[in-house]
Amino acid sequence: MKTLPNDQFIDIMRSQARKIFSKSGRVCADDLRTYCGQHEIRPESTNAWGCVFKTGDWRPIGYRSSLTPSRKGGVQRIWARA
């Protein structure tokens, strides 16, 4: 697993979130975690996850329980472009 600087990680995740949204009309953190697992990347700090959708061009459209084992069913937002 490769650890990326937070700013680089956030840029990659934002780009990937836009791609996922353009295909499915929604995106959530689990979608991005799947991408990270496939590409074997992670941020320096887990706090980086909280920055991905804080750009003003995303809006929450719902909630669901995470399917990622490390999240232990924690609630996450489902996002769409604003």
C-alpha positions as CSV (number, residue, x, y, z in Angstrom):
1,M,0.0,0.0,0.0
2,K,1.4,3.4,-1.0
3,T,0.9,6.3,1.3
4,L,0.3,9.6,-0.5
5,P,0.7,13.2,0.8
6,N,-2.8,14.4,1.8
7,D,-3.1,17.1,-0.9
8,Q,-2.2,14.6,-3.7
9,F,-4.6,12.0,-2.2
10,I,-7.4,14.6,-2.1
11,D,-6.9,15.7,-5.7
12,I,-7.0,12.0,-6.9
13,M,-10.1,11.3,-4.8
14,R,-11.9,14.4,-6.1
15,S,-11.1,13.5,-9.7
16,Q,-12.3,9.9,-9.1
17,A,-15.5,11.1,-7.4
18,R,-16.3,13.2,-10.5
19,K,-15.8,10.2,-12.7
20,I,-17.9,7.9,-10.6
21,F,-20.7,10.6,-10.4
22,S,-20.7,11.0,-14.2
23,K,-21.3,7.3,-14.6
24,S,-23.8,6.6,-11.8
25,G,-25.3,10.0,-10.8
26,R,-24.1,9.6,-7.2
27,V,-20.9,8.8,-5.2
28,C,-20.0,7.9,-1.6
29,A,-16.9,7.3,0.4
30,D,-17.1,3.5,-0.1
31,D,-16.8,4.0,-3.9
32,L,-13.6,5.9,-3.3
33,R,-12.3,3.4,-0.8
34,T,-12.9,0.7,-3.4
35,Y,-10.8,2.7,-5.8
36,C,-8.0,3.1,-3.2
37,G,-8.0,-0.7,-2.6
38,Q,-7.7,-1.4,-6.2
39,H,-4.8,1.1,-6.7
40,E,-3.2,0.4,-3.3
41,I,-3.1,4.0,-2.1
42,R,-4.0,5.7,1.2
43,P,-3.6,9.2,2.6
44,E,-1.0,10.2,5.2
45,S,-3.8,11.0,7.6
46,T,-7.3,9.6,7.7
47,N,-8.5,13.2,8.1
48,A,-8.0,13.6,4.4
49,W,-11.2,11.7,3.7
50,G,-13.2,14.5,5.2
51,C,-11.9,17.0,2.7
52,V,-12.8,15.2,-0.5
53,F,-16.4,16.6,-0.8
54,K,-15.7,20.0,0.8
55,T,-15.4,22.0,-2.4
56,G,-18.9,23.7,-2.6
57,D,-19.8,21.7,-5.8
58,W,-21.2,18.7,-4.0
59,R,-24.5,18.3,-2.1
60,P,-25.6,15.4,0.1
61,I,-28.6,13.5,-1.3
62,G,-28.9,10.7,1.2
63,Y,-27.2,8.5,3.7
64,R,-26.3,4.8,4.0
65,S,-24.3,2.5,6.2
66,S,-20.7,1.9,5.0
67,L,-19.9,-1.5,3.7
68,T,-16.2,-1.1,4.3
69,P,-15.2,-3.4,7.2
70,S,-12.9,-0.8,8.8
71,R,-15.9,1.6,9.0
72,K,-17.9,-0.9,11.0
73,G,-21.2,0.2,9.4
74,G,-20.7,3.9,10.1
75,V,-23.1,6.2,8.4
76,Q,-21.8,8.0,5.3
77,R,-23.4,10.6,3.0
78,I,-24.3,9.9,-0.6
79,W,-23.2,12.8,-2.8
80,A,-24.3,14.5,-6.1
81,R,-22.9,17.5,-7.9
82,A,-24.5,20.7,-6.8
